[in-house]
């Protein structure tokens, strides 16, 4: 396996990440949760990983994004809660600590996008991610 260092001295084992992405999309639970909770896709660019969640039924104020070490949690719940509107939750476990990377998010037209920088350092703390 080869490791590549970015400008911020963060090590990413790209072979491990490629294997992780392959396993994530081939996991039958991923398809099941896409149908029963909400759909998630993961994209990669040169500078970031992008997690996209389709949340057409929800308003921005009803969505929470939380990162805890290598885990990303997305939850959505209608307000006021009712038996017909159950809370929906998805999580993704990355093969590296995402809380050490800069993360931002946006929500527009029912699509939540979470941007995890490959090159910029974050606080290193578990935290909620806010978006406009």
N, C-alpha and C positions, 0 to 999 in steps of 0.2 A: 504494500500500500504506500502511496505517496502522500506527502503532506505539502500543502501550499500555505505560505504565510501571506497575509494581507498587510497593508500599511500600518495597521494598529497592533501587530504582533499577535493576532488571534489565529490559532491553528484550526484549520478545518481539514478533516480527512475526507476529501471529495469522493473517494471510492466508497467509504462508509455511508456518506450522504446519498450517493446514487443508489446503493443497495437498500437503504432505508426508504427512499421514495418508491422504489420498485415494490418492496414489501407492503408499504402503506396502501398503494393502489391495487394490489392483488389480494389484499386481505378481504375476505367476504363480509366482515363486520363493517368495513368502510362503506360498501354498497348498501348494506342494511340500514346504517345510520343516515346515509344520504336520503333514503326513502322515508324513514320514520321520524327523524329529527329535522335536519336541514342539510342541504348539499354543501360540501366543502371541496375546493380544489386547491392544489399547491403548485405554484409556478416558480421558476428560478430565472433570474437575470444575472448579468455580470456583477451587479452591485447589491442585490437583495433577493430574499425569498419573499414571495407574496402568497398569503393565504386569503382565498376568496370564499366567502360564505353567502349563500343566497337566502335572504331573510325578508322576502316580499311582504309577509304578513305583519311585520313589526315596524315600530317607529324607533328612531335612534335612541330615545330615552328608555326604551325597553330592552336594550342590548348592553351586556357587560362583557368586557374582554379583560382577562387576568392572565398574567404570566407568573410562573413559579418555577424557577430554575430552568429545566429543559421542557417544561410543559406549557402549552397554550390552551386556555379554557375560554370558550365562547358560550354564553348563556343568553337566552331570550325568553321573556315572559310578558304576557299581556297584562296591562293594568287597567282596571282592577282585575285581580285573578278570579277565575271561575273554574268549575269542574270541566267545562268544555275546552278551556285554554290552559293546557298543561305547560309547565316550564320545559323548554327544550335546551339541551346541553350537548356540546361536543368538545372533545379535547384531542390534542395532537401532542405526542411526545417526540421531540426532536432528538437527534443523536449528539447534541451539544447544548450547552447552557445558553438559552436565548435571553435570559435576564441580563446577560453581560453585553448584549448588543443593543443598539439604538432601535426602538420600535415605534412606529406611528400607525395610525389607522384612519380610515375615512368610511363614511356610510352615505351612499347616494343611490337613489332609485332602487332601493331594496337590496343593494349589494354592499356587503361589508368587505373592505380590503384592509389587510394587516400587512405592513411592510416591515420586514426584519432585515436590517442592514448587515451586509457581510463585512463592511469596512469601518463602520463607526461604532465606537464603544458606547454602551449604555451605562446605567447606574450600578449594575451588578446586584440590584435588589429586586425582590418579588414585588409586583405592582400591578395596579389597574392601568389600562391604556385608555386614554380619553380620545374622543374624536369630535369634530365640530358638528 
